[in-house]
Amino acid sequence: MINKQSVVQNPNTFVKTISIIHLALIAGQIIFAAAAFMTTKNHTTSKSDDVFIYVAPIMALSGFAISNILFKTLVNKIDGQSPLKTKLAAYQSALIVRFALLEGPSLFAIVSFMLTGNLIFLGISGAIIAYFIYLRPTKQKIEDDLNLGYEEKAELDGAGKVY
């Protein structure tokens, strides 16, 4: 039988974990975009009659708006009286949802580029990737988003106990 006991990790490990998840998602998008650029033969910047020219920007803007609204909603639902471990787990889930809602339109734009050769789609994906980089999780952002108190900030900095 597999031991289902949760892994005890300190808050510094938590920050590293979500940073690695974030970096992996960015790297995947960049590598996919680079591979698409290298394998697609006819590059163009002309506007086309493809439906993708309308769908990709709408998806990008919708992903941006929905990811921000849903992230804020999920973070606001985190109980302020919960232990730090519970808050961080809920925060990680909110971040993953946010990242997924941004990564989907980015990947769609890259696939649209592969199908049409239109560089505008790589520009859309590039804009999403740039915003993704801006959203890099840091201790300060976690403290601000979760409105952590003094003791919780100390625990997140590693000065407190291992939770």
C-alpha positions in Angstrom: 0.0 0.0 0.0 1.2 3.5 -0.9 1.8 5.8 2.0 -0.6 8.8 1.5 0.9 10.9 4.3 1.5 14.4 3.0 5.0 15.6 2.4 6.1 18.1 5.0 7.6 21.0 3.2 8.7 24.4 4.5 7.4 27.6 3.0 10.7 28.2 1.1 10.1 24.9 -0.6 6.6 26.0 -1.5 7.9 29.2 -3.2 10.4 27.1 -5.1 7.8 24.6 -6.1 5.4 27.2 -7.6 8.3 29.0 -9.2 9.4 25.7 -10.9 5.8 25.1 -12.1 5.7 28.7 -13.4 9.0 28.3 -15.2 8.1 25.0 -16.7 4.9 26.4 -18.1 6.8 29.4 -19.7 9.5 27.1 -21.0 7.0 24.8 -22.6 5.3 27.7 -24.4 8.6 29.2 -25.6 10.0 25.8 -26.8 6.7 25.1 -28.6 6.7 28.5 -30.3 10.3 28.1 -31.3 9.7 24.7 -32.8 6.6 25.9 -34.6 8.6 28.9 -36.0 11.4 26.6 -37.2 9.1 24.0 -38.8 6.6 26.3 -40.4 7.8 27.2 -43.9 5.7 30.2 -45.1 5.8 33.1 -42.7 3.5 36.0 -43.4 2.1 39.0 -41.5 -0.7 39.7 -43.9 -4.3 39.6 -42.6 -6.1 36.6 -43.8 -9.7 35.4 -44.0 -9.0 32.6 -41.6 -11.3 32.4 -38.6 -8.2 32.1 -36.4 -7.5 35.8 -36.9 -10.6 36.5 -34.9 -10.6 33.5 -32.5 -7.0 33.8 -31.2 -7.2 37.4 -30.0 -10.7 36.8 -28.5 -9.3 33.8 -26.7 -6.3 35.7 -25.5 -8.4 38.6 -24.1 -10.9 36.2 -22.6 -8.2 34.1 -21.0 -6.6 37.3 -19.6 -9.9 38.6 -18.1 -11.2 35.3 -16.8 -7.9 34.2 -15.3 -7.7 37.5 -13.4 -11.3 37.4 -12.2 -11.2 33.7 -11.3 -7.8 34.1 -9.5 -9.1 37.0 -7.4 -12.3 35.1 -6.6 -10.4 31.9 -5.5 -7.9 33.9 -3.4 -10.7 35.9 -1.8 -12.4 32.6 -0.8 -9.3 31.5 1.2 -10.3 31.6 4.9 -8.0 34.1 6.7 -8.2 32.0 9.9 -6.9 28.9 8.2 -3.4 27.6 8.9 -0.7 28.8 6.5 -0.4 25.3 5.0 -4.0 25.4 3.9 -3.8 29.0 2.6 -0.7 28.1 0.5 -2.3 25.0 -0.9 -5.4 27.0 -1.9 -3.2 29.7 -3.3 -1.2 27.2 -5.4 -4.5 25.9 -6.8 -5.6 29.4 -7.7 -2.3 30.0 -9.4 -2.5 26.8 -11.5 -6.0 27.8 -12.6 -4.8 31.2 -13.6 -1.8 29.8 -15.5 -3.9 27.3 -17.3 -6.4 29.9 -18.5 -3.5 31.9 -19.9 -1.5 29.0 -21.4 -4.5 27.6 -23.3 -4.9 30.7 -25.6 -1.1 30.9 -26.0 -0.9 27.4 -27.2 -3.9 28.0 -29.5 -2.2 31.0 -31.0 1.0 28.9 -31.6 -1.1 26.2 -33.3 -2.9 28.8 -35.4 0.6 30.0 -36.5 1.5 26.5 -37.5 -1.6 26.2 -39.6 -1.5 29.6 -41.3 2.1 30.8 -41.1 0.8 34.2 -39.9 3.3 35.7 -37.5 0.5 37.7 -35.8 -0.3 34.6 -33.9 3.2 34.3 -32.5 2.9 37.9 -31.5 -0.3 37.1 -29.5 1.5 34.2 -27.9 4.5 36.4 -27.2 2.3 38.9 -25.4 0.7 36.2 -23.3 4.2 34.8 -22.4 5.4 38.3 -21.4 2.4 38.6 -19.1 3.0 35.1 -17.8 6.6 36.2 -16.9 5.2 39.3 -15.2 3.0 37.0 -13.0 6.1 35.2 -11.6 5.3 34.1 -8.1 7.4 35.7 -5.3 7.2 35.7 -1.6 6.1 39.3 -1.7 3.2 38.6 -4.1 2.1 35.7 -1.9 2.1 37.9 1.2 0.2 40.6 -0.6 -2.4 38.3 -2.2 -3.1 36.4 1.0 -2.9 39.4 3.3 -0.6 37.5 5.6 0.0 38.6 9.2 3.3 39.2 10.8 3.6 35.6 12.2 2.7 34.1 8.8 5.2 36.3 7.0 7.9 35.1 9.4 6.8 31.5 8.8 6.9 32.1 5.0 10.4 33.6 5.3 11.5 30.5 7.1 11.9 32.1 10.5 8.9 30.2 11.9 8.2 26.5 12.3 8.1 24.0 9.6 4.4 23.4 8.9 
